[in-house]
């Protein structure tokens, strides 16, 4: 099932999610470093990484929603997509809570702020795994007729039409 939200022939949601996932994970790494060595600079870096990750997550989510709405009802993909969205929304809410608790004094976050980011990272990992299940196992967001010799995504030819043509030749 092809993605409904595309840019230059590629699904937008998977393009955008790498940024928030990377930023939030990096925020957690800096959180851990801060908790181990107590360097306030690491806490400030975590604060800004989390802030950027939240913004990225908020930008990526609507495109996932658009694609989820296009999945046929009463399918495993629709259920997995729902859990994927709920898991990642929960992760985002946890990171928003973590960021909010740091807002007044980002260089000395309370322990609970870090705990929220750690739980958020676990939820994001779970949601990411479900996203992989959607794409790699259930074929959601994959160009119809995708194959090893499909034409460039910037051409007007669909992968499916190219496969049909190749089979005739």
N, C-alpha and C positions, 0 to 999 in steps of 0.2 A: 504494500500500500504506500503510495507516494505521499510525501509531505505536502501539506496545503500551503505552507508559508515558506517560500523559497527566495533566495537571492543568488543571482548568477547561476541558476540551475541546481543549487544545493539547499537542503533544508536549513532554515535559519536557527532553529532551536539547538541542534547539536553544535553548531558553530559558536553560539553564544555561551553555552554552559561551561565550556572549558575555563573561561575567565573567572566566574564566581567560584567554581570548585577549586581552582588553583589558588585564588586569593584567600579564600576561607581556610583552606588547608595550610597555607603559609602563615596565616594569622595564628592558627593553632600551634604550629611549630614555634613561632616567636613567643607564644604564651608559655609553652613548655620551657623554653630557654629562660624566660623571665622567672618562672617558678623555681627553676633549679639554681640560677645564679643571682637573681634579684636585681638585674640591671634594668633600671627604669626605661632606658631607650628601647629595649626589646618589647616592653609593654606598650609603649607608644607606637612602635611599628605594628604590633598586633592589632591595636586599635584602628589604625588606618587601613590595614589589610582587610580587616573585618568590614569596615565601612565601605570600601570599594567592592568587596565581595557581595555585600547586601545589595548595592546598586546594580551590580551585574546580574544577580539573581532576579531582581525585580524586572530587569530588561528582558531576560531570557524566558521568564514564566509565561507571558502572554502567547508566545509562539508555540510553546508546548501545549497550551490550552487549545489553540487553534487546531493543532494536529490531533489532539485527543478527541475533540468534537467530531472529527472526520472518521474516527475508527468505528466500524460497524458495532451496533449494540449487541449485547448478549454474547460477546466473544471473550476469550481469555485475554486478548490484547486490551480490550476496554477495561477489564478488571485490573490487570497489571498496570495499565496507564493511570488508573485512578490511584492505586497505591503508590506509584512513582510520584505523582503530583502531590499527594497528601504527605508523603515522606519528605519530599524536598521543601514543601511549604512549612512543615514542622521544623525542619532544619533551619530554614530562613528565619522563622519566628524565634528559635532559640538563639541564633546569632544576633538578631535584633535586640533581644533581651540582654545578651552579653555586652553588646556595644553600648546600650543604654546605661547599664550599670557602670561602665567605664567613663561615661561622658564627662562627669565633673572632674575626675582626676585620672586621666588615661595612663599616667606614668606609674600609678599604684592601684591597679584594679583589685577589688576584693576577690577572694577565692571563688565565690559563687559565680562571678563573671567568667572565670576560666572554666569552671565546671560546665556551665551552659555551652561554652564553645566546644568543649570536648564531646558532650552529648550531641551537639549539633553536627560535629564532624562525623560521628557514628551514623546519625540519621542521613547525612548527605551521602555517605558511602553506600548505605542500604539503598537509597533512592537512585544513586548512580548505577548500582548493580541492576536494579529493576529497569532502568533506562537501557542498559546493555541487553537485557532480556528482550525488551521490546524491539530493538533494532536487529540484533544478531540472531535471535531465536524465532521471533515472530514476524520479522520483515517489515516493521513499521518504519516509515520514512524512507524506504528503499524505492528507487526508481523502478517502475513496473518493467519487467523484462531485463533488468540489469544482468550483465554478463561480462566476461573477461575482455571482449572486444567491442564493448559499447562505445558509441561516439562521444566526443567531448561534450560536457554538459552545457557548453556555450553555443552549441549548434542548435539548429531548429529540429533536428532529427531526435526522435525519442529512442531510448534504448530498446524498447519493445519492437519498434518499426525496423531498427537496424538488425535485430535478431531474425525477424521474419525475412528480411531481404537476404541475409547471410544464409539462411536455410534454403532459400530458393536457388541460390547460385551454385 
